[in-house]
Amino acid sequence: MELFNLKETSQRVNFAEALQKGLGNNQGLFFPAEIPKFDDIDALLDMDLVTRSSTILKRVIGDELSEQDIQNIVSKAFTFPAPLAKVDDNTYCLELFHGPTLAFKDFGGRFMAQCLAKIAGDRPITILTATSGDTGAAVAHAFYGLANIQVVILYPKGKISLLQEKLFATLGGNIRTVAINGDFDQCQALVKASFDDQQLRDDIHLNSANSINISRLLAQVCYYFEAFAQVPAEKRDNVVISIPSGNFGNLTAGMLATTMGLPVKHFVAATNSNDTVPRYLKTGEWDPNATVATMSNAMDVSQPNNWPRIEALFEYGYLDKAILTGQGVDEEYTQLAMKQLAQIGYISEPHAAVAYKALCSQIEEGQTGIFLGTAHPAKFKESVENVLGQPISLPQPLADCAGKEILSSELDADFSQLKAYLYKELK
């Protein structure tokens, strides 16, 4: 598999290099030089999740990993289902929260961890990543206890739910967590600054596990095919997918799946009040506002880092821009959507509710709608209970960590502080 740097197209890497570098020169994102297209989609959809995903990923990655290696990696990573839950006659929720940390990022985090463990071997690696909520837990649990791999997770102090925080900030061992006095965009900026410091990068063997890492995106491609495999065959030619979007890795993966031949009719980029992309799609002007805190906190991102990859899909002629529209959903409508879903018997959390509300505003008669359920409602227990006025029980993974002590350090959003911390802890 060959990839190139979107900011410096002369930089070319293979999958293993992209996996271990994370970012290219000048903070550029790696993008596939060639995206394969599958001709017999129905045959793929007839396979089970692991077999289909192994087939797709082998074709994309190529000869760098053997068929057996990829089968083993996928079998260890995708140990849980992604059911398509029927909400009404024409609307479904793709539930991506049945993994160990109850969030969609378990797919990408676990696949990346298994790939790194295979490719890196005995070489030391430091994973540095920022999270606006669910990435932290998925990465922490995916890498927890793996030999020769240290993990440092930055997150905005006080801006994620307590249960989200406890899922990853209570592990210890090879997992270090840092609460940053700032917002997610500042956490992400600290990660980027670390990668720009070549000496630091070399000294502690830096790698990133954010959705900017191509391995995460390739894993996420697979569950879009899994969604279609569960859609009745007669409905597959007119499907609209609404994706709750923060850093836009999830949408990028869906659009890559479509480039590979999955017949998605239309995508809706659903955001909360941090609506840079919906406004851009309507006006053509990229005008990020200051990030505001919302109840759908994993989407509190004003400058999504994956957006250049979506632009590349358009610019290189893989997809027509008409396939994508955007919709911002404010707090009032988020709560209304949660209540509407509850009234028809489906309990949802704020992120999926944003996607549902955006879907309702964009879908046309005769189309089948899918919105992504990216986290278990219990991860947002307090806000869900406050909105719906009914108790939410804790699933076992959350119950197990609820009483544990948070082990995080605290730093300002200052690169010199972070750099000193990294050298102290890891060098």
Secondary structure, 3 states (H helix, E strand, C coil): CEEEECCCCCCEEEHHHHHHHCCCHHHCCEEECCCCCCCCHHHHHCCCHHHHHHHHHHHHHHHHCCHHHHHHHHHHHCCCCCCEEEEECCEEEEECCCCCCCECHHHHHHHHHHHHHHHHCCCCEEEEEECCCHHHHHHHHHHCCCCCEEEEEEEECCCCCHHHHHHHHCCCCCEEEEEEECCHHHHHHHHHHHHHCHHHHHHHCEECCCCCCHHHHHHHHHHHHHHHHHCCHHHHHHEEEEEECCCCHHHHHHHHHHHCCCCEEEEEEEECCCCHHHHHHHHCCCCCCCCCCCCCHHHCCCCCCCHHHHHHHHHCCCCCHHHEEEEECCHHHHHHHHHHHHHCCCCCCHHHHHHHHHHHHHCCCCCEEEEEECECHHHHHHHHHHHHCCCCCCCHHHHHHCCCCCCCEEEECCHHHHHHHHHHHHC
